[in-house]
Amino acid sequence: MSDDRQSPPAEIRFADELAFLAALDKADDLPKPAGWRLSPRRVVEFICGTDGEKLKLPKGTRTPKGVEKSLAITEKFVGERSTIERCVVTLAGERGLLLVGEPGTAKSMLSELLAAAVSGNADLTIQGTAGASEDHFRYAWNYALLLAQGPSEAALVPSPIMIGMQEGRLVRVEEVTRCLPEVQDALISLLSERRLMVPELSGDAGSVFAKPGFNIIATANLRDRGVSEMSAALKRRFNFEVIPPISSHEREVALVKSQATTYLETGGVDLAVDDGVLDILVTAFRDLREGRTSEGWSVEKPSTVMSTAEAVAVATSMGRQSAYFPSEQDPLSLLPGLLLGVVLKDEAQDRGRLLAYWDSVIKRRSEDGSRLWKRLFELRRELEEQ
């Protein structure tokens, strides 16, 4: 679907797929938890895709206008299907889901996709920060109305969690370990009792009970461990799922290409970057991320995280540069400077680590006769001049 927003939410980008899967669910009469828009099976298919195979509605199925009779579901998250199935099973129960992993492993994207498939949208989101307070998790007040009328439902400003409980929807808490421990612990009673108390209001208005379909998906970066460590009591309210980096080189190259292409298309730009250059880009990221090459050579890892998300950003920048300034530099010549911009974020010594990677791995590959690796080694000076 076309949309004039820079980053349309998942329920807009994939509205046709969600509508088709809902119709297929209805036709097949698959079991689903109370309050869910799709069955667990269809949620997994929505995220993992059908590998090009078209799903078909049974003959004679009446569908809403605009819904296809058959449709291939695109893969939206590169990872093990079993991981997604465990996430879905967790959300169908009464324990929260905590997605943990290195930055840039698509934890936030996965939480958005899960919320869009289960609840129909993913807009109930809390961004964890050191400045977050319990009000972000519970409720606040419109102080003008509070002073004029006293405590009332009209003066109450519900949090995303309160709305999620009232409407039976999933709520996303991003970077939960960035919140102070006393703020995090506000989630303990919410996840245990599934009830939010408003002592200032009397009667039924003073208690909000969670409707079926409510649950919480939180994310946390492994790099943030210790920033605000979760209490043991809160950890027990969550099932943990580790989201690792993409294991397959080929699948990571394909993802970087497709994501960069999608981002550039929103600006009317084509990805004019050769597949060989994209392969080198992903190879360099994987070498520096893992500290070892596919040939078995050791690499000193930089302090920053060489995530797939950063690789997509570099490929997108190369595409824009090639489109807007086509006669100035070829895409490969842009790679050293863009790679340095990713690496040189935390420690000044990371420039030396990148130069050492050039003088060892890239040099050895250039000596094997590869034209692109030879050209990349010749661009080493770009790292010293910046």
N, C-alpha and C positions, 0 to 999 in steps of 0.2 A: 504494500500500500504506500502511496506517496504521502509525504508529510513534510511540512515546512519547518519543523524543528531541527536543530542541529543534531540532537541525539534522542530520537523518539524512544519511548519505553518499549519493553519487549512485547507487551500486549498490543501495541500498535504495529510494530515491525512484523510480527508474526500473527496478525489477527486472522488471516485466512486459514492458517494451519490450526489455530486454536478452535475456530468455528467448525472446521472439518472434523477434528478429533472429538469435539463435543457431540456432533451429529453421529459419528461412528460409535461413540460410547452409548448413546441412546439406542441406536439400532441393535447393538450387540448385547445391551442390558448388562454391562459389566458391573460388578460390585465396586462401590466407592465409599470412602468414609463420609459421614455426615458433614455437610458444609463445603465439600470439595466440588469444583467445577468439572474436573476430569477424574477418571479412575486412576489408580496408581500405575497401571499398565500404560495408559495413554500419556501420563506425565513423563514416564521414562522415554517413551517413543518421541515425545515432543522435544526432549533435550538431546537424546542420542541420535535421533534420525532413523531412517529406514534404509540407509545405504543405497539410495536410488530406487528402491522398490516402491511402487505405488500401492497405497492402501485403497481399497474400494468399498464404497457403501453397498449394502445388499440391494438387489434389484427391487424397485418399488418403494424405496425409502423416500419419504417426503422430507425435504430439507428447506431451511430458510433460503430466501433469495440471496444469490451470490455465493453460496457454498458449493464447492466442487463435488462431483460424484466420485472422483478418484484423485489422489494427491500423494506425491512423494514428500516425506517430511525431511527437512534439512538437518544435518548435524550442527548443533550449536555449541557443544562443549566437547573438547577432545579429552577423553579420559576413559577409565574402565566403566563399563555399563554396571558392573556389580556395585561400584561406589555410588552411582546414582540411585540404584535400587535400595541400598541401605539408607540413603538420605530420605527417600520417599517413605520407607517403612517407619523411620524415626518420626517424621512429621505426622504420620497417621496415628501415632500414639500420643502420650502425654509427657514426653520429654522433649526439651528443646534440642535443636541441631546446631552444633558449633563446627564451622568449617575453618580449619587451621592449615597453614602452609606458608611458604615464602611469599614475599610480595610479588605480584604480577602473575600468579597462577590461576587467575580468573575466579577467585572465590566470590567476589561481589557479583560477577556476571552469573555465576551458578545460582546464587541466592535469588537474584532477580528472575531468572528463568523459572525456578521452582515456585516462587510467589505468583508469577503470571499464570502458570499452568494450574496451580491449586486454587488460587483465590480470584483469578481473573485480572488482577493487576498487582503491581509491586510498589505502589506509592506510599505505603506505610513504612517509612524508613527513619531510623534514628542514627545520626552520625556520632560515633563515640569520640569524644575529645576530653582533654583535661578540664575543660570548662563546663562539661555536661553536669547537670544536677539531677536530683531525684524527680524534679518537675518534668524533665524530658521523658521519664519512664512512667510517671503516674499522671499528674494533672497540674495545671496552673490556674490562675484567676485573671479575669479581665478586671483590673483594679478600679477602673472607673465605675463599672456596674457593681462591683463588690462594695464600694463606698456608698453608692447611691441606694442600693437595694439590700445589701447584706448578702450572705451566702445563698446562692440560688443556682439552679441548673443553667439559667441563662448566663450567669457570670462565670460558669465553669469553662475552662479551656482544656479540652481533653488531649491527652498525649496520643501518639500513634498507637501505643499499646492499648490504651483505653478504647480507642476506636476499633482496633482489631478484636478486642474481647466482645464489644457490643455487636459487631457485625459478623463475627466468626471468620476472620481472615488472618493470613500469615503476616507477621511483622518482622522486618529486617533490622538488626542492630549491627551496624558496621563498626569494625575496630573496637570491639567491646573492651579489650584490655587497655585502651587509651583512657577509659573512664577511671576515676578514682575508685578504690575498693569499696568505700561506703556507698557509692552510687551504683556500682555493679550489683551490690547485695540487695538492692531494691527488687531485683529480678527473682530472688529466691522465693518469696511468698507468692509472687505472681505465677511462677511456674509450678509451685507446689499446690497452692489452694485454688488456682484458676479464678481468683476473685480479687477485686480491687476495692478497698474501702475508702469512702469519702466521709470522714467523721463530721465535717462541717454541715452535711446535709442529713436530713432526717428521713425516716421511712425507706421505701424502696430505692429512692435516689441515692441513698448513702452506701449502697452495695452494687457493684457492677460484676455480674457473673459472666464468665467466658462462654460464648456460644460455640457449638460444634464447628470445627474448622480453624479455631484459633490455635496458633502456636508461634514460636519465636525461632528465627534463623539468625544466628550471630556469626561474625567472622573475626578472626584474629590472626595476625602475622607472627610467624615464629621469631622474626627479628625483634618483635616487641615484647617477647617473654621477659618478665621482670619489670617492665614499665609500670604496670599495675597488675600484679599477679592475682588471678582469680582465687577466691577462697575455695576451700575443699567443699564446703556446703553448696556453693554455686556450681562447681564442676560436676557434682553428682546430679544436678538437674539437667545436664546436657549429655547427649551422645556426641562424641568427637569423631570427625571424619577428616583425615589428612588429605589435602589436595596437592599431589606432587607435581613437579614440572612434567612437561610432555616427554615421554620416553622415546618415541620414534622420531628420528631425524626427518624422514619423509613427511610425516604428518605435521610436524612443526613448520616445515617449509610451506606446505599447502595452507596451513592456517595463517601464517604471516602474509602470504600472497592474497588470500581471500579477504582477510580483515583490512589490509592496506587498500585493496581494490575498493572495498565497500566504503571506507572513509573518504577516499578520493572522489568516488562517484557523487557523493553528496555535494561536492564543490564543482562538479562538471569536469573533472580531471581524470585522465586515464593513467594507469600504472605503467609508465613507459620504462620499466626496469627489467632487464633480461633475467630469465630464470636462473642462469648461471651465477649472476650477481646475488640474487636472493639466496641461493644455496650457500655461497661463501659467507653472506651475512649471518645466516642461521648457524653455520658451522662455527664461526668465530664466537658467537654467543654461547653455544653449547660447550666449546672448549674452555672458555673462561668461567662458565658457570660450574662445570663439573671438575675442573682442575686436571683434566686428562683428555687427550684427544682420542679419536677412534683408532689411531695407529698405536696408542699406548704410551705416547709421550706425555710427560708431566708438564703441567702449566701452573704457575703461581696465580691463584685466584685473586681478583681485586676485592676490595672490601664491599663494594656496592653489589646489588643483586642484578644479575644479567638475565632478566626475566623475558618471557615470550612477549609480554606487553611492551617492553622496551624495544624489542626487535621489530614489532609492528610499527612503533612510532618512528624508528629509524627508516624502515622501508617506506612509510608514508612521506617522510621528509624528503627522501630521495626522489619519490614520484613527483612531489610538488616542485622541487627544484628543477627537475628535468622538464616539467611542463611550463613553468613560468620563465625559465632562463635556458632554453634548449640549446643555445649555441655556446654556452660558457664552459660547462664541465660535464663529462660523462658521469653516469651514476656511480661507477666504481670509485672514481676519484673523490667522491663525496664521503665514502665510507670511513676513512681514517678520522676525519674531523668529527663526524657524527658519533662514531664509536668512542672517541675520547670524551665527548660530551656526556655519554652514558656512564663511562668508567670514572671520570674525575668528579665525584660528588662528595665523597666522605673524607678521603685521605689524599694528600699531595703525592704520596708514594705510589699511588695507583698509576700515575703516568709512567713511572719506571717499570711497573709490572706489565703495562701494555707494550712498552718498547721491548721488554724482554721477550714477550710473546711474538713480536714482529721478528726479532733477531734469532729466534729459535724455530718455532713452528712454521711461521709464514715463509721464512727463508728456506727451510728444508723442503717445503711443498713447492716453492718456486724453482728449486733445483731439480725437481722431478719432471720438469718440462711443461707444467700447466701454465698456459698463457695468462689466465686471469690471476693466478696466485703470483706469477712473476711480476705482473703489472702492479699488484697490490703491494708487493715488497718494495718496489721502486717508489711508492708513495710514502715510505717511512718518514721522510722529511716533514710531512704534514704534521706529524705528532710533535716534532721539536719546535716548529715555527709558531704554534698556537700558544 
